[in-house]
Amino acid sequence: MPEPAESPTVSVPLAEVARIAGVGRAAVSNWRRRHETFPAPIGGTDASPLFSLAEIEAWLHREGKIKTAVEPLERLWPEYEALGDRDAMGFLVAQVGLRLCGEPGRPADGPPAAAGVLDERQSGLLKRTLELAGTKGPAETFGFLLERWLRTHVRQIAVTPGPLAELMTDIAAVVHDGAVRTVLDPACGTGTLLLSAGRRWGDSEGGSGLAELRGQDRDPVLASLTRAQLAVAGYTGAAPPEITVLAADTLRADAHADVRADVVLCNPPANERDWGHAELATDARWAFGQPPRTESELAWVQHIAAALAPGGVGVMVLPPAVAARRAGRRIRAGLLRAGVLRTVIALPPGAAPPRGVGLHVWVLRAGGTGEEPGASPAEITLVDTAARQSGPGAMGAGGVDWVQITEQVVKALLGAGGPGNVTVPVIDLLDEEVDLTPARHIPRGRAADLIGLRRSWARFDAHAGELRDAAGVLSALEPVDAGDVAPLITVADLERAGALEIRGGQALPEAEVERGARPADGARVLTGLRLPGGPELWLPARAVTEGEKTGALTVTASQDVVVSMLARDFDVHVDTEAPSVLGPQLCALRVDPSVLDPWFLAGCLRAPDNARRAGTHASTTSRVDVRRLRVPRFSLEEQRRYGEIYRRITTFERELQGLRRVGCELVRSLGDLLSHGQLPRA
């Protein structure tokens, strides 16, 4: 049993208690109610109490409640969280990585932990972590701590996804035609891009491999974590690269001003206003014009262009608006005239944070050596990969098909034609807009329009046929005078009778929720009503399995009735696509099929009058109390008859919505073809 005195101030929430005990969160809530000896909260709120980790573990052992052995790393993590703020945790995680690789922490800006100066509590935790790593291994130990830290602070830190980093490295490898000796990332974050570059060029044998990996970030915590990541990665080449990662504001105080890199990879911060516009007005880096205050991204573009060695290649991620905003057109024109900007690649939404936006990748090339593969300096290559989602090679965030995207981009860079890319003369883009958005320059293919149009009409006919069938059945129904009104029973009474079970939705692990097309092994995530055409949310199978096991997620089963409880978005439906993961504004009703028909239940609960009676009407965020909703008392046979009618109603509603969506698509497509003169004369 752990010694309670080791960490008397460490506090954990109910979810962590459930994870330690290997049970669901509901079981822990039951223990609190039934056992007077259960430890009292030491903090938090009534809704989210915090408990002493030492007291919890002592109670679990004393009562024999621990079902599975607690992973040592899982046991240590609450002590990292107990350190308090984000920086203290991050610096200690970085120290773990550096010490595991025999590299002591070097002085850096930030708290004492950044320079390797730890207080007694942090030193003890570091010592125990290093001892544990002797059995777990450096990579697994550091990787676990870093992943937990990133998950805890997911809203504060945007990490470049691994597949996007690999794509950017592939692009640089194709475009750069010489030996890569120096790689730079001037906004390195947690080091994903430098790690990818190290894997690509850092393990070369002999003397022609990568010599330097250089990074910089204005956040000392992220700079320290990047150093640790690169140290843990290690390199097997005969001459491993020198690693230099510094903490400083790149635009205001470039720590690598004297470096000219063969490759620069960067995912810079976007939409910044306080980036140094006034104080950097005469900076020598603005060779193509001073960036407007609202165009911080173009400051980063020019910084990267200035950091390239002759023939060097820069690959960077930018918001799509940078390609078209009027304020930046003069700088874009200058980059085109100088032949520095060679390629603009549009990625599909979901490729990287923010997930709902299709980001762009810009490829820069400094003059001085060789010929550009695929396009001369008088031309620019535009690539639109927005359709590359949910393919057979799909992997990673948003269901993006990274295999197909990489293949399409590489072919375009090598000059191979194909759908989704075009080489445009620079002179054609030097108009008043200088709009570099790929979708606005890639011509539509007539064959593709013909296929798409026929598919849309096929979908329209399918919806119309289903709608006619449902309407034929429903239109034959006539209201009848039922005489005496059937007695009603509330959902609360049904729950007490064991006819159904209510399972409330829970907070979602935002770091693991993906957006976009859902793969076959993904479970959809429901947070309320999803607008047609909006990005679908889903969780990987691993996260769903773990979350259901620990009780941290509410996962539906076949024929569960899902209720959206916010009054303004009230809705009820039978989950025919289970398993689904429910967010906090939803609940699932799991019925006993020998007593209740789920379709009958859903149809009765969904009645608008029923929802009005059960609503709280307290504010704009009023909720419907699902336990106050009522249904008629009918026999099971009668329930099934009504349930079948409700199935027809839902089919009618679904097909009506589908017909409207496809009809709108057809109107847009026909209007587009008409404006291009691609429709035959009447």
Secondary structure, 3 states (H helix, E strand, C coil): CCCHHHCCCCEECHHHHHHHHCCCHHHHHHHHHHCCCCCCCCEECCCCEEEEHHHHHHHHHHHCCCCCCCCHHHHHHHHHHCCCCHHHHHHHHHHHHHHHCCCCCCCCCCCHHHHCCCCHHHHHHHHHHHHHHHHHCHHHHHHHHHHHHHHHCCCCCCCCCHHHHHHHHHHHHHHCCCCCCEEEECCCCCCHHHHHHHHHHCCCCCCCCCCEEEEEECCHHHHHHHHHHHHHHCCCCCCCCEEEEEECCCCCCCCCCCCCEEEEEECCCCCCCCCCCCCCCCCCCCCCCCCCCCCHHHHHHHHHHHHEEEEEEEEEEECHHHHCCHHHHHHHHHHHHCCCEEEEEECCCCCCCCCCCCCEEEEEECCCCCCCCCCCCCEEEEEECCCCECCCCCCCHHHECHHHHHHHHHHHHCCCCCCCEEEEEHHHHCCCCCCCCHHHCCCCCHHHHHHHHHHHHHHHHHHHHHHHHHHHHHHCCCCCCCCCCCCEEEHHHHHHCCCEEEEECCCCCCCCCEECCCCCCCEEEECCCCCCCCCCEEECHHHHHHHHHHCCCEECCCCCEEEECEHHHCEEEECCCCCEEECCCEEEEEECCCCCCHHHHHHHHCCHHHHHHHECCCCCCCEECHHHCEEECCCHHHHHHHHHHHHHHHHHHHHHHHHHHHHHHHHHHHHHHHHCCCCCCC
